[in-house]
Amino acid sequence: MTYRRCENDSAYLLRMNLSFFADDASQEEKTEQPTQKKKDKSREEGQVLKSAEIGTAVLFISAFFTLRIIAPWLYNKLGSLITASMIILKDFDQLYEDDYIKRYLLNMFLQSFIVAAPLLFVTLVMGFLVQLYQVKWKPTAKPLTPKFSKLNPIKGLKRLFSLGKLVELGKSLIKLAIIGITIYSMITSNMHAIFAFVDMSVMNSLQFVGNMIVDMGIRVGMLYIAIAAVDYLFQKYKFDKEQKMTKQEVKDEWKQAEGDPHIKGKIKQKMREASMRRMMQEVPNADVIITNPTHFAVAIKYDRAKGLAPFVVAKGADFLAKRIKDKAKESKVEIVENKQLARVLYNTVDVGKEIPPELYQAVAEVLAFVYKLRGVS
């Protein structure tokens, strides 16, 4: 915020940077579908697809349907409760005794709980089942963890004027309109009966009002289903949009799962260097180096005591071939030129592996030549 002096008067105007209220334009757009890891993490944090309106609709309908079913029993229990309370109060002298008042209040509480128990049980069970159906069973306490980022006033203002808040405001207005229209239509359609209350008994009046309230609640609940369906579609659109990831987030997650390519490349390079050092250490133990003579060099060793086939202890091309030959010269290992055999050995036999049977004859001739030079029979 900065202050600017006006030219015409001595007042100061407060200039506010409105970019604080805008989204960061530099943020990368979320275009990628969420990965399974992102979905699992969101679920652990309590971010799941659900609509509160579905629960409200189900609770409305289940509660008022329950009232409709238990209405006769409820009327009888209420009548019994009123009668019992009047009987308990018949002795006015005991109203000033503490024990009597405690027994009276406890009895009234128990009787009231018995009357309300069916409705409480149904609403609790239906509420639990609706939430279980929407979010499945995976309890987590992370949503209860305080997040200080939510205390940011700028972000709070942005959330206040967000699309989600406007939709919530629209839903609230629609729900108020539905309830108002339903109440108005119920009262106007039953106006003649309401005027007849003066000729009804107290129980008949209560029964009529109770039936009207139950019918009203069921109608509101049925209309709530339509609201819940629309709200669920909106929540799904909003949830899918929030779950999407940027290309960079996908790359970062892949790096975490598979390892940083640069680090993996360095590890592979270190492994190759270590393998090369081990291979070069084996060159002095070779019986012969077969070359072509500049591009390839293959070091062969044959252990006659074990009676196994000759095997490759080192091989290389170009610069590495030169290093093998230099190492062989230092260690006084014979170097034999055989272009075709060197190329075949380099392309078909890995380091540490025995030569294939089809090359026995060619390699045996080279070894025989080397042994002859050494005077070995």
N, C-alpha and C positions, 0 to 999 in steps of 0.2 A: 504494500500500500504506500502511496506517495501523496503529498499535499501540494496543491497548485494554487497560487494566489490569483484571484480574478483581477482583470484589468479595470473593471468599472467600480468595484467596491473593495472593502477591506476583508471580505469574507474569504474563507478558505474552503475549497471543494476537496472532497475526499475521492481520490481516484483509485478504483479497485480493479485489479487485474481479473477480468472475468474468465480468463483461461483456466482458473482454478476450478471452475464449475464444469468445464468440458473434459471429455475423455482425452487421454494422452494420445495425440495423433501419431506419435512415434511407436505406439504399441502395435505389435504385429497382429493382424487379423486372425481370428480363430476359424480355421477352415477344415481342420482335420478331425475325423471321428475319434472319440476317446478310445484309448487302449484298455485292455483288461486290467492292467495295473492301475490306471487312473480310475476306473470304475470301482475297483476294490478299495482304493484309498478313499474315494468319496463316500463309499458306504461305511467305512470305519469311522469317518468323521460325521456321520449322521446325515449326509447329503443324499437323499433318496427322492424318488418321484412319488409324490402323494398330493392329494387334494383334501383340504379340510372340509370342503363342502359335501364330499361324499359321506364323511362321518356324520355331519350335521343332518343330512337327509335321512340316513339310516336310523339315527337316534330319534329323530322326530317321528318317523313312521312306526318304529318298534315301540316307542314309549306310548304313543296314543293308541296303537292297536292293542297293546297290553292293557291300557286303561279300559278300552272297549270290552275286552274279554273278561276282565275281573271286576267290571262295574257293579254287578249285583252283589258280589262278595264285599266289595269296597263300601257300598252303601250300608250294608248290614254292620260291617266292622265300625264304620264311623258312627252309626246310630248307637251301637253298643258302647263305644268309647265315650260318647256324650252322656249316655245314661249312667255309665260307671262313674264318670267324673262328678255327676250331680249327686250320686249316692254317697260318694266319699266325702263330699262337702256338706252332708246333712247335719253333721254335728259341728256347729260354728264355734263351739267353745274350744275345740281342739286346733283351730287354725293358728293359735298362738304358741303351739308346742312344736319345738324343733324336730323331734322324731316324727311327728305326724306329717309335717310339711315335707320332710325328706322322703318318707314312704309314698306320699301322694305324688311328688314330682318324679320319683323313680318309676312308679307304676304308669304314669302318663307317658313317660319317655319310652318304656318298653312297649306299651300298646301302640304308640305312634310309630315306633320302628317296625312293628309287625305289619301295620297297615302299609307302610312305605316299602317294605322289604321286596315284594315282587317286582315293583317298578324299578327299584335300585338295582336289583339283580339282573333284570333284562337289559337295562341300559349299560351297565358295566360290561356284561358279556358281549353285547353287540358292539360296543365301542372298541373293546379289545380285539374282537374278530375282524372288524373293519380295518383297524390299523395293522393287524397281523397280515391280512390279505394284501394290503398296499405295500408295506415295507419289508415283509417277511420277518423271520426271527433271527436277529443278530444284535443283541443289546450292546450299546456303547455309551460311555460317559463323556466322550470328547465334545459333543455339542454343549455340555454344561461348563466346559472350561472357558473362563473369561478371555476375550480377545480384545486387547487394548487398541487394535486397529479400528474397532468399531466406534471408538471415542473421537475419531477424527471429525471435526465439525463440517469440513468441506465435503467429505464423503457422505456424511449424514444428510446434508442438503441435497446432494446428488441423488441419494436413495429416496429422499422425500418427494422429489419430482420425477422419479423414474416411471417407466411404463408399468412396472408391477404395481406401484402405489396407485396409479390411475385406474388400473383394472380392479384393484381391491376397493377403491372408492365407488366405481361403477357397480360392483357386485353388492356393496352395502346399500346403495340407493335402490337397486333392483329388489333386494330382499325386503327393504322397508315398504316398497310399493306393493310387493306381493302380499305381505302381511296385512297392510292397510286395506287393499282391495278385497282380500279374503274376509277380513273382519266386517267390512262394510257390507259385502254381499250377504254374509250369513245373518247379520242383524236385520237388514232390510227384508230378506226373505222370511224371517221369523218374527217380524214386527207384530203381527196379530197375536201370536202366542205370548210375546213379551207383555203386551197390554193386558193379557188375561192372568198375569201373575197375582192380581188382587183376589182372584177367585180360587187360587190354588193353595194347597197346603204347603208347609215349609219343605217337606220331603219331596213333593212333586216338583216344586220350583227348583230345588237343588238338582233333582234328577234331570230336569229339562236343560238347565244351564250346563250341567256336566256333559250331557250328550252333545250339546251344541259346541262346547269347547273341544271335545274329542273329535267331532267331525271337522272342525276348523283346523285342528292340529294335523289330521290326516291329509287334508287338502293342501295345507302348506308344505307338508313333507313330500307329497307327490310333485308339487311344483319345484321343490328344492332339488329333486332328481334331475330335472332339466338344467338347473343352474349348475349342479355338480358335474354333469356331462360336459358342459361348455368349459367349466373351470378346469376339469381334468385335461382337456385338450390344450388349454392355455398353459397349464403347469408342465405338461409334457413338452410343449414347444420351448418354454423357458428353460426347463431342466436340460434338454438336449443342447440348447444353445450355450448354456453355462458349462456343460461338460466337454464341449469341443476344445481342441487343443491347437496351438500354433505349430507351425512346422518346426520351430526351434525347440519347443517343448517335447515334441516327438523325438527329435534328434537327441536331446539331452537324456530322455528316458532310455532310448536305445543305448546310449553310451554307458549309462549306469548299469543296464542289464547285461550288455555284451562287453563292456570295457571300452575305455577311450582308444580309438584307433591309433592315435599317436603313441600312447603308452604301449599298446599291443605291438606296434611296429618296432618300438625300441626293444621290447622284450624279445621279439623274434630275432632282431639283429644281434642282441647279446647271445642268444642261443646259437645262432649261426657262427658267431665268432668263437664261442666255446667249442662248438663241434669242429670248427676248422683247426683250432689249436690241438685238439685231441687227434685229429686226422694227421696233422703234420708231425705230431710226435710218433706216429706209427710208421712214417716213411722210412726211418733208418732200419726198421725191423723187416722191411720188404725184401723179397728175393730179387725182384726185377721191376723196372719202370718201363712200361710199354708206351711209346709215343708215336705221333703221326707226321712229323716231329714237333710242329710248332703249336698246333691248336689244342691237342688233347694229351693228357698224361695219366696213366692208370698204374697204381702200385699193386703188385701181386705178391702174395705170400703163400708158400706151400709148406705145410708141416708134415714131413714124411713119416715122422714117428707116430702121429695119430692116424695116418692113412686116409685123411679126409681130402675132399677136392680142394684145389687152390681157391682162395677167396681174395676179394678186393679190400685193401686196407686204406686206400686213399685214391681220389681221382679229382681232376680239375680240368678246366678249359681256359685257354688264353693266359691271363695273368696268373691264375692259380696253377695252371700247368707249369708255368715257368718257375714258380716257387717250389713246386714239388721236385722239379728236375734239379734246381739249385740245392735243395735239401739233400737230394739223393747223391749229388756230387760231393757234398760235404761229408756224407756218411759212407762214401765209396760203394754205393749201390749201383749195380749195372743198369745202364739205360739202353734199351733195344728199340729200334725204329721199326714199326709195323703199322702202317697207316690204317689199313682196313680193320685189323684186330683192335687197335686202340679205339677207333670210332665205335665199333660194335660193343666193346666192353663198357665204354663210357655211357652209351645210350641204353644199355639193357641190364647192367648189374649195379646195384646200389652198394654203398660202402658197408663193409661187414658181411656181405652176402657171398655165397659160393658161386663160382661161374657155372653156367648151365652145361649139361652134357654135350651139347652140340659144339661147344668151344673147347672141349678137353684136348682134342688133337692139336689144335693151333697153339694153345697155351703150353702144352707139354713140349712141343718143339722149341718154344722160346726158352722154357726152363732148362731143357736139355742143353741148349746152346750156352746158357749162362753157367750151368754146372761144369761144362767142358772148359769154359774159360777159367773157372776157379780151380780146375783140376779135381773136381768132386765126381766120384764115380756113382 
